[in-house]
Amino acid sequence: MKRLLVLAALSAAFMTSACITVIDAGDDDDFGWHGENAQPFDAARAECRASTGHGPHSDAFRECMAAKGWTRS
């Protein structure tokens, strides 16, 4: 019984570990970023800001973030 409980807990942990939601408090809207098997959010955001020269409301920025595994909701 204990073994089953441990297996269930590990399964739940693995199923939820691949999906991440980040609410970007620096933005002035209520949108969040969702990533599955994505690069770390802060690094991806910094790279996209530097490479596009635009903020999170531009299409270029969103495309850059999508290439790193993040989508805007």
All heavy atoms as TSV, in Angstrom:
chain	resi	resn	atom	element	x	y	z
A	1	MET	N	N	0.829	-1.191	0.000
A	1	MET	CA	C	0.000	0.000	0.000
A	1	MET	C	C	0.879	1.262	0.000
A	1	MET	O	O	0.593	2.206	-0.710
A	1	MET	CB	C	-0.913	-0.045	1.225
A	1	MET	CG	C	-1.868	1.094	1.278
A	1	MET	SD	S	-3.065	0.927	-0.041
A	1	MET	CE	C	-4.324	1.950	0.547
A	2	LYS	N	N	1.927	1.230	0.828
A	2	LYS	CA	C	2.831	2.371	0.887
A	2	LYS	C	C	3.534	2.568	-0.455
A	2	LYS	O	O	3.719	3.696	-0.904
A	2	LYS	CB	C	3.847	2.159	1.999
A	2	LYS	CG	C	4.748	3.347	2.228
A	2	LYS	CD	C	5.680	3.110	3.388
A	2	LYS	CE	C	6.563	4.307	3.620
A	2	LYS	NZ	N	7.497	4.081	4.712
A	3	ARG	N	N	3.893	1.480	-1.088
A	3	ARG	CA	C	4.562	1.537	-2.379
A	3	ARG	C	C	3.641	2.174	-3.435
A	3	ARG	O	O	4.090	2.963	-4.262
A	3	ARG	CB	C	4.967	0.135	-2.801
A	3	ARG	CG	C	5.770	0.096	-4.070
A	3	ARG	CD	C	6.143	-1.303	-4.429
A	3	ARG	NE	N	7.495	-1.562	-3.974
A	3	ARG	CZ	C	8.089	-2.720	-4.024
A	3	ARG	NH1	N	7.450	-3.773	-4.472
A	3	ARG	NH2	N	9.327	-2.868	-3.613
A	4	LEU	N	N	2.362	1.857	-3.395
A	4	LEU	CA	C	1.386	2.425	-4.320
A	4	LEU	C	C	1.240	3.934	-4.101
A	4	LEU	O	O	1.151	4.702	-5.046
A	4	LEU	CB	C	0.035	1.726	-4.161
A	4	LEU	CG	C	-1.071	2.177	-5.101
A	4	LEU	CD1	C	-0.672	1.966	-6.551
A	4	LEU	CD2	C	-2.355	1.440	-4.797
A	5	LEU	N	N	1.223	4.348	-2.843
A	5	LEU	CA	C	1.107	5.764	-2.519
A	5	LEU	C	C	2.320	6.548	-3.021
A	5	LEU	O	O	2.181	7.629	-3.583
A	5	LEU	CB	C	0.941	5.945	-1.001
A	5	LEU	CG	C	0.750	7.366	-0.507
A	5	LEU	CD1	C	-0.527	7.956	-1.087
A	5	LEU	CD2	C	0.708	7.400	0.998
A	6	VAL	N	N	3.499	5.987	-2.847
A	6	VAL	CA	C	4.727	6.632	-3.319
A	6	VAL	C	C	4.713	6.720	-4.844
A	6	VAL	O	O	5.052	7.755	-5.427
A	6	VAL	CB	C	5.977	5.880	-2.812
A	6	VAL	CG1	C	7.238	6.382	-3.513
A	6	VAL	CG2	C	6.105	6.003	-1.307
A	7	LEU	N	N	4.287	5.646	-5.498
A	7	LEU	CA	C	4.220	5.639	-6.960
A	7	LEU	C	C	3.225	6.682	-7.463
A	7	LEU	O	O	3.496	7.398	-8.426
A	7	LEU	CB	C	3.828	4.252	-7.469
A	7	LEU	CG	C	3.737	4.085	-8.978
A	7	LEU	CD1	C	5.076	4.393	-9.631
A	7	LEU	CD2	C	3.293	2.678	-9.326
A	8	ALA	N	N	2.079	6.809	-6.809
A	8	ALA	CA	C	1.083	7.800	-7.206
A	8	ALA	C	C	1.625	9.218	-7.022
A	8	ALA	O	O	1.412	10.093	-7.871
A	8	ALA	CB	C	-0.199	7.612	-6.396
A	9	ALA	N	N	2.320	9.470	-5.937
A	9	ALA	CA	C	2.890	10.796	-5.684
A	9	ALA	C	C	3.951	11.137	-6.726
A	9	ALA	O	O	3.998	12.266	-7.233
A	9	ALA	CB	C	3.476	10.859	-4.281
A	10	LEU	N	N	4.806	10.199	-7.061
A	10	LEU	CA	C	5.830	10.432	-8.078
A	10	LEU	C	C	5.206	10.661	-9.456
A	10	LEU	O	O	5.647	11.536	-10.202
A	10	LEU	CB	C	6.803	9.260	-8.138
A	10	LEU	CG	C	7.805	9.176	-6.999
A	10	LEU	CD1	C	8.607	7.883	-7.089
A	10	LEU	CD2	C	8.738	10.371	-7.017
A	11	SER	N	N	4.184	9.902	-9.776
A	11	SER	CA	C	3.500	10.077	-11.064
A	11	SER	C	C	2.892	11.469	-11.163
A	11	SER	O	O	3.001	12.137	-12.196
A	11	SER	CB	C	2.406	9.029	-11.236
A	11	SER	OG	O	2.966	7.746	-11.306
A	12	ALA	N	N	2.244	11.925	-10.108
A	12	ALA	CA	C	1.648	13.262	-10.103
A	12	ALA	C	C	2.723	14.334	-10.252
A	12	ALA	O	O	2.530	15.329	-10.964
A	12	ALA	CB	C	0.851	13.479	-8.824
A	13	ALA	N	N	3.841	14.156	-9.606
A	13	ALA	CA	C	4.931	15.134	-9.694
A	13	ALA	C	C	5.479	15.212	-11.116
A	13	ALA	O	O	5.727	16.304	-11.631
A	13	ALA	CB	C	6.046	14.772	-8.716
A	14	PHE	N	N	5.661	14.082	-11.766
A	14	PHE	CA	C	6.185	14.076	-13.130
A	14	PHE	C	C	5.186	14.651	-14.130
A	14	PHE	O	O	5.566	15.317	-15.074
A	14	PHE	CB	C	6.600	12.673	-13.566
A	14	PHE	CG	C	7.895	12.227	-12.965
A	14	PHE	CD1	C	7.954	11.082	-12.192
A	14	PHE	CD2	C	9.060	12.953	-13.168
A	14	PHE	CE1	C	9.145	10.672	-11.636
A	14	PHE	CE2	C	10.258	12.553	-12.613
A	14	PHE	CZ	C	10.304	11.402	-11.840
A	15	MET	N	N	3.913	14.403	-13.930
A	15	MET	CA	C	2.909	14.908	-14.863
A	15	MET	C	C	2.785	16.422	-14.807
A	15	MET	O	O	2.505	17.067	-15.809
A	15	MET	CB	C	1.552	14.264	-14.582
A	15	MET	CG	C	1.485	12.820	-15.046
A	15	MET	SD	S	-0.165	12.130	-14.965
A	15	MET	CE	C	-0.375	11.902	-13.222
A	16	THR	N	N	2.996	17.016	-13.658
A	16	THR	CA	C	2.854	18.461	-13.534
A	16	THR	C	C	4.166	19.211	-13.725
A	16	THR	O	O	4.164	20.428	-13.843
A	16	THR	CB	C	2.268	18.838	-12.153
A	16	THR	OG1	O	3.142	18.350	-11.137
A	16	THR	CG2	C	0.882	18.265	-11.986
A	17	SER	N	N	5.281	18.514	-13.784
A	17	SER	CA	C	6.569	19.199	-13.867
A	17	SER	C	C	6.870	19.769	-15.243
A	17	SER	O	O	7.678	20.678	-15.365
A	17	SER	CB	C	7.697	18.258	-13.444
A	17	SER	OG	O	7.808	17.196	-14.380
A	18	ALA	N	N	6.236	19.293	-16.302
A	18	ALA	CA	C	6.567	19.749	-17.642
A	18	ALA	C	C	5.802	21.005	-18.056
A	18	ALA	O	O	6.153	21.650	-19.016
A	18	ALA	CB	C	6.292	18.642	-18.650
A	19	CYS	N	N	4.780	21.376	-17.348
A	19	CYS	CA	C	3.955	22.518	-17.729
A	19	CYS	C	C	4.111	23.624	-16.694
A	19	CYS	O	O	3.947	23.398	-15.503
A	19	CYS	CB	C	2.498	22.095	-17.828
A	19	CYS	SG	S	1.428	23.390	-18.419
A	20	ILE	N	N	4.422	24.825	-17.168
A	20	ILE	CA	C	4.685	25.946	-16.277
A	20	ILE	C	C	3.846	27.140	-16.714
A	20	ILE	O	O	3.689	27.384	-17.898
A	20	ILE	CB	C	6.175	26.347	-16.330
A	20	ILE	CG1	C	7.053	25.182	-15.910
A	20	ILE	CG2	C	6.447	27.555	-15.471
A	20	ILE	CD1	C	8.518	25.423	-16.174
A	21	THR	N	N	3.338	27.882	-15.744
A	21	THR	CA	C	2.638	29.132	-16.032
A	21	THR	C	C	3.321	30.248	-15.258
A	21	THR	O	O	3.579	30.117	-14.076
A	21	THR	CB	C	1.155	29.057	-15.610
A	21	THR	OG1	O	0.542	28.005	-16.331
A	21	THR	CG2	C	0.438	30.362	-15.884
A	22	VAL	N	N	3.604	31.343	-15.938
A	22	VAL	CA	C	4.259	32.484	-15.304
A	22	VAL	C	C	3.395	33.717	-15.537
A	22	VAL	O	O	3.058	34.039	-16.672
A	22	VAL	CB	C	5.669	32.728	-15.889
A	22	VAL	CG1	C	6.280	33.972	-15.285
A	22	VAL	CG2	C	6.550	31.520	-15.667
A	23	ILE	N	N	3.032	34.396	-14.463
A	23	ILE	CA	C	2.348	35.675	-14.582
A	23	ILE	C	C	3.430	36.737	-14.509
A	23	ILE	O	O	4.115	36.885	-13.507
A	23	ILE	CB	C	1.319	35.881	-13.442
A	23	ILE	CG1	C	0.318	34.732	-13.410
A	23	ILE	CG2	C	0.639	37.231	-13.608
A	23	ILE	CD1	C	-0.512	34.572	-14.652
A	24	ASP	N	N	3.602	37.453	-15.597
A	24	ASP	CA	C	4.668	38.447	-15.687
A	24	ASP	C	C	4.194	39.738	-15.029
A	24	ASP	O	O	3.463	40.515	-15.618
A	24	ASP	CB	C	5.028	38.672	-17.150
A	24	ASP	CG	C	6.288	39.497	-17.322
A	24	ASP	OD1	O	6.922	39.823	-16.300
A	24	ASP	OD2	O	6.638	39.817	-18.455
A	25	ALA	N	N	4.605	39.959	-13.799
A	25	ALA	CA	C	4.137	41.099	-13.015
A	25	ALA	C	C	4.612	42.427	-13.581
A	25	ALA	O	O	4.054	43.464	-13.271
A	25	ALA	CB	C	4.597	40.967	-11.565
A	26	GLY	N	N	5.599	42.417	-14.435
A	26	GLY	CA	C	6.102	43.654	-15.008
A	26	GLY	C	C	5.223	44.214	-16.110
A	26	GLY	O	O	5.363	45.348	-16.506
A	27	ASP	N	N	4.306	43.402	-16.612
A	27	ASP	CA	C	3.423	43.872	-17.675
A	27	ASP	C	C	2.201	44.526	-17.069
A	27	ASP	O	O	1.805	44.257	-15.961
A	27	ASP	CB	C	2.991	42.709	-18.564
A	27	ASP	CG	C	4.153	42.145	-19.364
A	27	ASP	OD1	O	5.143	42.870	-19.540
A	27	ASP	OD2	O	4.069	40.994	-19.796
A	28	ASP	N	N	1.550	45.389	-17.853
A	28	ASP	CA	C	0.393	46.109	-17.348
A	28	ASP	C	C	-0.930	45.458	-17.756
A	28	ASP	O	O	-1.950	46.107	-17.801
A	28	ASP	CB	C	0.429	47.566	-17.815
A	28	ASP	CG	C	0.500	47.685	-19.320
A	28	ASP	OD1	O	0.609	46.651	-20.005
A	28	ASP	OD2	O	0.450	48.822	-19.808
A	29	ASP	N	N	-0.906	44.179	-18.070
A	29	ASP	CA	C	-2.137	43.461	-18.401
A	29	ASP	C	C	-2.220	42.180	-17.585
A	29	ASP	O	O	-1.364	41.879	-16.793
A	29	ASP	CB	C	-2.226	43.175	-19.899
A	29	ASP	CG	C	-0.985	42.467	-20.414
A	29	ASP	OD1	O	-0.334	41.760	-19.629
A	29	ASP	OD2	O	-0.667	42.620	-21.597
A	30	ASP	N	N	-3.273	41.432	-17.789
A	30	ASP	CA	C	-3.509	40.229	-16.994
A	30	ASP	C	C	-3.102	38.949	-17.709
A	30	ASP	O	O	-3.530	37.874	-17.330
A	30	ASP	CB	C	-4.994	40.145	-16.619
A	30	ASP	CG	C	-5.407	41.258	-15.679
A	30	ASP	OD1	O	-4.597	41.650	-14.828
A	30	ASP	OD2	O	-6.543	41.710	-15.802
A	31	PHE	N	N	-2.278	39.056	-18.750
A	31	PHE	CA	C	-1.877	37.876	-19.490
A	31	PHE	C	C	-0.760	37.152	-18.773
A	31	PHE	O	O	0.040	37.748	-18.071
A	31	PHE	CB	C	-1.408	38.247	-20.897
A	31	PHE	CG	C	-2.505	38.805	-21.754
A	31	PHE	CD1	C	-2.490	40.123	-22.139
A	31	PHE	CD2	C	-3.550	38.005	-22.150
A	31	PHE	CE1	C	-3.490	40.640	-22.926
A	31	PHE	CE2	C	-4.561	38.513	-22.942
A	31	PHE	CZ	C	-4.536	39.834	-23.337
A	32	GLY	N	N	-0.686	35.869	-19.000
A	32	GLY	CA	C	0.391	35.069	-18.446
A	32	GLY	C	C	1.083	34.302	-19.565
A	32	GLY	O	O	0.566	34.176	-20.665
A	33	TRP	N	N	2.243	33.825	-19.290
A	33	TRP	CA	C	2.991	33.004	-20.236
A	33	TRP	C	C	2.886	31.566	-19.798
A	33	TRP	O	O	2.984	31.254	-18.616
A	33	TRP	CB	C	4.458	33.426	-20.242
A	33	TRP	CG	C	4.711	34.763	-20.836
A	33	TRP	CD1	C	4.853	35.948	-20.172
A	33	TRP	CD2	C	4.852	35.073	-22.220
A	33	TRP	NE1	N	5.074	36.966	-21.049
A	33	TRP	CE2	C	5.083	36.459	-22.319
A	33	TRP	CE3	C	4.809	34.321	-23.387
A	33	TRP	CZ2	C	5.282	37.090	-23.539
A	33	TRP	CZ3	C	5.003	34.958	-24.600
A	33	TRP	CH2	C	5.236	36.323	-24.666
A	34	HIS	N	N	2.734	30.661	-20.763
A	34	HIS	CA	C	2.643	29.233	-20.479
A	34	HIS	C	C	3.725	28.529	-21.273
A	34	HIS	O	O	3.876	28.781	-22.465
A	34	HIS	CB	C	1.270	28.686	-20.884
A	34	HIS	CG	C	0.147	29.401	-20.218
A	34	HIS	ND1	N	-0.262	29.102	-18.944
A	34	HIS	CD2	C	-0.625	30.425	-20.633
A	34	HIS	CE1	C	-1.260	29.905	-18.622
A	34	HIS	NE2	N	-1.492	30.732	-19.624
A	35	GLY	N	N	4.453	27.669	-20.600
A	35	GLY	CA	C	5.510	26.950	-21.285
A	35	GLY	C	C	5.507	25.477	-20.964
A	35	GLY	O	O	5.256	25.076	-19.839
A	36	GLU	N	N	5.765	24.694	-21.974
A	36	GLU	CA	C	5.898	23.256	-21.789
A	36	GLU	C	C	7.242	22.846	-22.371
A	36	GLU	O	O	7.494	23.058	-23.556
A	36	GLU	CB	C	4.754	22.527	-22.497
A	36	GLU	CG	C	4.708	21.069	-22.142
A	36	GLU	CD	C	3.412	20.417	-22.581
A	36	GLU	OE1	O	2.382	21.093	-22.638
A	36	GLU	OE2	O	3.466	19.232	-22.872
A	37	ASN	N	N	8.093	22.296	-21.528
A	37	ASN	CA	C	9.472	21.974	-21.908
A	37	ASN	C	C	10.174	23.201	-22.482
A	37	ASN	O	O	10.882	23.128	-23.474
A	37	ASN	CB	C	9.501	20.818	-22.905
A	37	ASN	CG	C	8.949	19.555	-22.320
A	37	ASN	OD1	O	9.161	19.259	-21.143
A	37	ASN	ND2	N	8.224	18.792	-23.118
A	38	ALA	N	N	9.941	24.338	-21.852
A	38	ALA	CA	C	10.469	25.615	-22.328
A	38	ALA	C	C	11.781	25.966	-21.629
A	38	ALA	O	O	12.118	25.418	-20.584
A	38	ALA	CB	C	9.448	26.726	-22.058
A	39	GLN	N	N	12.489	26.907	-22.239
A	39	GLN	CA	C	13.683	27.451	-21.605
A	39	GLN	C	C	13.260	28.214	-20.352
A	39	GLN	O	O	12.113	28.640	-20.244
A	39	GLN	CB	C	14.391	28.403	-22.560
A	39	GLN	CG	C	14.993	27.742	-23.765
A	39	GLN	CD	C	15.730	28.748	-24.642
A	39	GLN	OE1	O	15.906	29.908	-24.298
A	39	GLN	NE2	N	16.173	28.285	-25.798
A	40	PRO	N	N	14.175	28.425	-19.397
A	40	PRO	CA	C	13.831	29.228	-18.218
A	40	PRO	C	C	13.265	30.584	-18.628
A	40	PRO	O	O	13.796	31.240	-19.530
A	40	PRO	CB	C	15.166	29.373	-17.477
A	40	PRO	CG	C	15.948	28.168	-17.896
A	40	PRO	CD	C	15.546	27.914	-19.328
A	41	PHE	N	N	12.180	30.986	-17.978
A	41	PHE	CA	C	11.419	32.163	-18.400
A	41	PHE	C	C	12.238	33.444	-18.391
A	41	PHE	O	O	12.250	34.183	-19.377
A	41	PHE	CB	C	10.188	32.335	-17.510
A	41	PHE	CG	C	9.370	33.532	-17.887
A	41	PHE	CD1	C	8.551	33.505	-19.001
A	41	PHE	CD2	C	9.448	34.702	-17.147
A	41	PHE	CE1	C	7.812	34.615	-19.374
A	41	PHE	CE2	C	8.709	35.813	-17.509
A	41	PHE	CZ	C	7.885	35.773	-18.625
A	42	ASP	N	N	12.914	33.734	-17.294
A	42	ASP	CA	C	13.652	35.003	-17.197
A	42	ASP	C	C	14.733	35.118	-18.269
A	42	ASP	O	O	14.929	36.185	-18.854
A	42	ASP	CB	C	14.265	35.162	-15.803
A	42	ASP	CG	C	13.214	35.381	-14.735
A	42	ASP	OD1	O	12.130	35.914	-15.067
A	42	ASP	OD2	O	13.451	35.012	-13.575
A	43	ALA	N	N	15.425	34.016	-18.531
A	43	ALA	CA	C	16.468	34.037	-19.557
A	43	ALA	C	C	15.858	34.212	-20.945
A	43	ALA	O	O	16.366	34.988	-21.760
A	43	ALA	CB	C	17.295	32.758	-19.498
A	44	ALA	N	N	14.759	33.511	-21.220
A	44	ALA	CA	C	14.099	33.626	-22.520
A	44	ALA	C	C	13.586	35.048	-22.740
A	44	ALA	O	O	13.749	35.624	-23.822
A	44	ALA	CB	C	12.952	32.624	-22.621
A	45	ARG	N	N	12.983	35.633	-21.706
A	45	ARG	CA	C	12.456	36.998	-21.817
A	45	ARG	C	C	13.585	37.996	-22.079
A	45	ARG	O	O	13.469	38.868	-22.942
A	45	ARG	CB	C	11.698	37.371	-20.543
A	45	ARG	CG	C	11.111	38.774	-20.598
A	45	ARG	CD	C	10.309	39.103	-19.380
A	45	ARG	NE	N	11.138	38.942	-18.184
A	45	ARG	CZ	C	10.706	39.107	-16.951
A	45	ARG	NH1	N	9.458	39.420	-16.723
A	45	ARG	NH2	N	11.517	38.951	-15.930
A	46	ALA	N	N	14.685	37.856	-21.357
A	46	ALA	CA	C	15.814	38.769	-21.541
A	46	ALA	C	C	16.408	38.643	-22.948
A	46	ALA	O	O	16.720	39.658	-23.584
A	46	ALA	CB	C	16.881	38.498	-20.484
A	47	GLU	N	N	16.560	37.406	-23.430
A	47	GLU	CA	C	17.106	37.201	-24.772
A	47	GLU	C	C	16.184	37.783	-25.843
A	47	GLU	O	O	16.653	38.392	-26.802
A	47	GLU	CB	C	17.320	35.706	-25.026
A	47	GLU	CG	C	18.463	35.105	-24.233
A	47	GLU	CD	C	18.559	33.599	-24.403
A	47	GLU	OE1	O	18.016	33.060	-25.390
A	47	GLU	OE2	O	19.179	32.955	-23.547
A	48	CYS	N	N	14.872	37.606	-25.662
A	48	CYS	CA	C	13.925	38.120	-26.660
A	48	CYS	C	C	13.853	39.641	-26.633
A	48	CYS	O	O	13.725	40.273	-27.682
A	48	CYS	CB	C	12.536	37.509	-26.442
A	48	CYS	SG	S	12.485	35.765	-26.919
A	49	ARG	N	N	13.953	40.230	-25.470
A	49	ARG	CA	C	13.982	41.704	-25.403
A	49	ARG	C	C	15.221	42.233	-26.103
A	49	ARG	O	O	15.168	43.229	-26.824
A	49	ARG	CB	C	13.964	42.173	-23.953
A	49	ARG	CG	C	12.593	42.133	-23.335
A	49	ARG	CD	C	12.600	42.661	-21.928
A	49	ARG	NE	N	11.261	42.657	-21.368
A	49	ARG	CZ	C	10.992	42.683	-20.074
A	49	ARG	NH1	N	11.981	42.728	-19.198
A	49	ARG	NH2	N	9.752	42.673	-19.657
A	50	ALA	N	N	16.358	41.567	-25.882
A	50	ALA	CA	C	17.609	42.020	-26.485
A	50	ALA	C	C	17.617	41.798	-27.997
A	50	ALA	O	O	18.064	42.669	-28.750
A	50	ALA	CB	C	18.788	41.296	-25.845
A	51	SER	N	N	17.116	40.664	-28.444
A	51	SER	CA	C	17.199	40.350	-29.872
A	51	SER	C	C	16.157	41.085	-30.713
A	51	SER	O	O	16.418	41.404	-31.868
A	51	SER	CB	C	17.074	38.842	-30.105
A	51	SER	OG	O	15.779	38.388	-29.788
A	52	THR	N	N	14.974	41.360	-30.133
A	52	THR	CA	C	13.936	42.026	-30.923
A	52	THR	C	C	13.922	43.531	-30.712
A	52	THR	O	O	13.462	44.264	-31.577
A	52	THR	CB	C	12.530	41.494	-30.575
A	52	THR	OG1	O	12.211	41.819	-29.221
A	52	THR	CG2	C	12.444	40.003	-30.810
A	53	GLY	N	N	14.379	43.978	-29.567
A	53	GLY	CA	C	14.330	45.400	-29.251
A	53	GLY	C	C	12.926	45.880	-28.925
A	53	GLY	O	O	12.675	47.077	-28.897
A	54	HIS	N	N	12.019	44.948	-28.699
A	54	HIS	CA	C	10.629	45.283	-28.416
A	54	HIS	C	C	10.176	44.627	-27.121
A	54	HIS	O	O	10.800	43.695	-26.630
A	54	HIS	CB	C	9.714	44.813	-29.547
A	54	HIS	CG	C	10.009	45.467	-30.858
A	54	HIS	ND1	N	9.700	46.782	-31.117
A	54	HIS	CD2	C	10.589	44.992	-31.982
A	54	HIS	CE1	C	10.077	47.079	-32.349
A	54	HIS	NE2	N	10.635	46.011	-32.890
A	55	GLY	N	N	9.049	45.110	-26.604
A	55	GLY	CA	C	8.466	44.553	-25.399
A	55	GLY	C	C	7.508	43.409	-25.698
A	55	GLY	O	O	7.346	43.002	-26.846
A	56	PRO	N	N	6.861	42.899	-24.662
A	56	PRO	CA	C	6.025	41.705	-24.783
A	56	PRO	C	C	4.760	41.887	-25.613
A	56	PRO	O	O	4.084	40.923	-25.912
A	56	PRO	CB	C	5.679	41.368	-23.339
A	56	PRO	CG	C	5.856	42.630	-22.597
A	56	PRO	CD	C	6.937	43.379	-23.290
A	57	HIS	N	N	4.428	43.101	-26.013
A	57	HIS	CA	C	3.214	43.322	-26.798
A	57	HIS	C	C	3.461	43.284	-28.300
A	57	HIS	O	O	2.513	43.381	-29.076
A	57	HIS	CB	C	2.569	44.661	-26.413
A	57	HIS	CG	C	2.180	44.701	-24.968
A	57	HIS	ND1	N	1.141	43.957	-24.462
A	57	HIS	CD2	C	2.713	45.350	-23.918
A	57	HIS	CE1	C	1.036	44.174	-23.157
A	57	HIS	NE2	N	1.997	45.009	-22.814
A	58	SER	N	N	4.714	43.113	-28.707
A	58	SER	CA	C	5.025	43.082	-30.137
A	58	SER	C	C	4.960	41.654	-30.669
A	58	SER	O	O	5.190	40.687	-29.948
A	58	SER	CB	C	6.413	43.663	-30.403
A	58	SER	OG	O	7.410	42.779	-29.944
A	59	ASP	N	N	4.653	41.538	-31.952
A	59	ASP	CA	C	4.600	40.222	-32.591
A	59	ASP	C	C	5.979	39.568	-32.620
A	59	ASP	O	O	6.106	38.358	-32.428
A	59	ASP	CB	C	4.056	40.340	-34.014
A	59	ASP	CG	C	2.569	40.671	-34.033
A	59	ASP	OD1	O	1.869	40.364	-33.039
A	59	ASP	OD2	O	2.111	41.238	-35.040
A	60	ALA	N	N	7.020	40.365	-32.844
A	60	ALA	CA	C	8.380	39.825	-32.900
A	60	ALA	C	C	8.772	39.209	-31.556
A	60	ALA	O	O	9.377	38.133	-31.514
A	60	ALA	CB	C	9.370	40.918	-33.289
A	61	PHE	N	N	8.412	39.880	-30.467
A	61	PHE	CA	C	8.728	39.366	-29.141
A	61	PHE	C	C	7.985	38.058	-28.880
A	61	PHE	O	O	8.552	37.094	-28.388
A	61	PHE	CB	C	8.364	40.404	-28.075
A	61	PHE	CG	C	8.744	40.000	-26.684
A	61	PHE	CD1	C	10.016	40.264	-26.203
A	61	PHE	CD2	C	7.844	39.360	-25.852
A	61	PHE	CE1	C	10.378	39.896	-24.917
A	61	PHE	CE2	C	8.192	38.989	-24.565
A	61	PHE	CZ	C	9.468	39.263	-24.100
A	62	ARG	N	N	6.701	38.024	-29.222
A	62	ARG	CA	C	5.907	36.799	-29.012
A	62	ARG	C	C	6.432	35.644	-29.846
A	62	ARG	O	O	6.473	34.502	-29.382
A	62	ARG	CB	C	4.441	37.064	-29.333
A	62	ARG	CG	C	3.787	37.927	-28.301
A	62	ARG	CD	C	2.340	38.171	-28.613
A	62	ARG	NE	N	1.786	39.095	-27.626
A	62	ARG	CZ	C	0.599	39.629	-27.711
A	62	ARG	NH1	N	-0.185	39.330	-28.723
A	62	ARG	NH2	N	0.186	40.459	-26.787
A	63	GLU	N	N	6.859	35.911	-31.078
A	63	GLU	CA	C	7.425	34.862	-31.923
A	63	GLU	C	C	8.735	34.342	-31.343
A	63	GLU	O	O	9.007	33.137	-31.373
A	63	GLU	CB	C	7.633	35.383	-33.339
A	63	GLU	CG	C	6.341	35.602	-34.098
A	63	GLU	CD	C	6.536	36.290	-35.434
A	63	GLU	OE1	O	7.701	36.457	-35.874
A	63	GLU	OE2	O	5.535	36.668	-36.037
A	64	CYS	N	N	9.542	35.241	-30.815
A	64	CYS	CA	C	10.802	34.845	-30.182
A	64	CYS	C	C	10.535	33.958	-28.974
A	64	CYS	O	O	11.156	32.914	-28.807
A	64	CYS	CB	C	11.596	36.087	-29.784
A	64	CYS	SG	S	13.161	35.711	-28.953
A	65	MET	N	N	9.573	34.373	-28.140
A	65	MET	CA	C	9.235	33.576	-26.955
A	65	MET	C	C	8.660	32.217	-27.353
A	65	MET	O	O	8.953	31.203	-26.718
A	65	MET	CB	C	8.253	34.341	-26.070
A	65	MET	CG	C	8.856	35.527	-25.359
A	65	MET	SD	S	10.105	35.107	-24.124
A	65	MET	CE	C	9.071	34.544	-22.771
A	66	ALA	N	N	7.861	32.177	-28.414
A	66	ALA	CA	C	7.287	30.920	-28.884
A	66	ALA	C	C	8.394	29.968	-29.333
A	66	ALA	O	O	8.307	28.758	-29.104
A	66	ALA	CB	C	6.302	31.175	-30.015
A	67	ALA	N	N	9.434	30.513	-29.943
A	67	ALA	CA	C	10.559	29.686	-30.379
A	67	ALA	C	C	11.299	29.084	-29.182
A	67	ALA	O	O	11.951	28.048	-29.311
A	67	ALA	CB	C	11.523	30.507	-31.227
A	68	LYS	N	N	11.164	29.702	-28.032
A	68	LYS	CA	C	11.810	29.211	-26.814
A	68	LYS	C	C	10.854	28.369	-25.963
A	68	LYS	O	O	11.177	27.982	-24.850
A	68	LYS	CB	C	12.354	30.394	-26.013
A	68	LYS	CG	C	13.441	31.145	-26.779
A	68	LYS	CD	C	13.940	32.318	-26.018
A	68	LYS	CE	C	14.975	33.098	-26.786
A	68	LYS	NZ	N	16.029	32.346	-27.414
A	69	GLY	N	N	9.621	28.125	-26.468
A	69	GLY	CA	C	8.697	27.239	-25.791
A	69	GLY	C	C	7.610	27.945	-24.974
A	69	GLY	O	O	6.855	27.290	-24.269
A	70	TRP	N	N	7.503	29.267	-25.074
A	70	TRP	CA	C	6.531	30.030	-24.275
A	70	TRP	C	C	5.435	30.612	-25.156
A	70	TRP	O	O	5.708	31.135	-26.226
A	70	TRP	CB	C	7.233	31.180	-23.546
A	70	TRP	CG	C	8.144	30.695	-22.485
A	70	TRP	CD1	C	9.490	30.510	-22.599
A	70	TRP	CD2	C	7.782	30.299	-21.167
A	70	TRP	NE1	N	9.987	30.028	-21.425
A	70	TRP	CE2	C	8.964	29.888	-20.528
A	70	TRP	CE3	C	6.585	30.256	-20.464
A	70	TRP	CZ2	C	8.968	29.434	-19.211
A	70	TRP	CZ3	C	6.600	29.806	-19.168
A	70	TRP	CH2	C	7.779	29.406	-18.537
A	71	THR	N	N	4.191	30.523	-24.718
A	71	THR	CA	C	3.060	31.126	-25.424
A	71	THR	C	C	2.325	32.049	-24.477
A	71	THR	O	O	2.280	31.820	-23.273
A	71	THR	CB	C	2.086	30.074	-25.966
A	71	THR	OG1	O	1.641	29.253	-24.891
A	71	THR	CG2	C	2.742	29.225	-27.031
A	72	ARG	N	N	1.736	33.088	-25.045
A	72	ARG	CA	C	1.029	34.091	-24.258
A	72	ARG	C	C	-0.453	33.771	-24.256
A	72	ARG	O	O	-1.031	33.464	-25.286
A	72	ARG	CB	C	1.260	35.472	-24.902
A	72	ARG	CG	C	0.833	36.634	-24.050
A	72	ARG	CD	C	1.995	37.059	-23.206
A	72	ARG	NE	N	1.546	37.973	-22.180
A	72	ARG	CZ	C	2.062	39.152	-21.972
A	72	ARG	NH1	N	3.035	39.581	-22.731
A	72	ARG	NH2	N	1.634	39.901	-20.987
A	73	SER	N	N	-1.077	33.856	-23.095
A	73	SER	CA	C	-2.521	33.569	-23.038
A	73	SER	C	C	-3.323	34.843	-22.932
A	73	SER	O	O	-2.825	35.892	-22.662
A	73	SER	CB	C	-2.840	32.695	-21.854
A	73	SER	OG	O	-2.506	33.331	-20.652
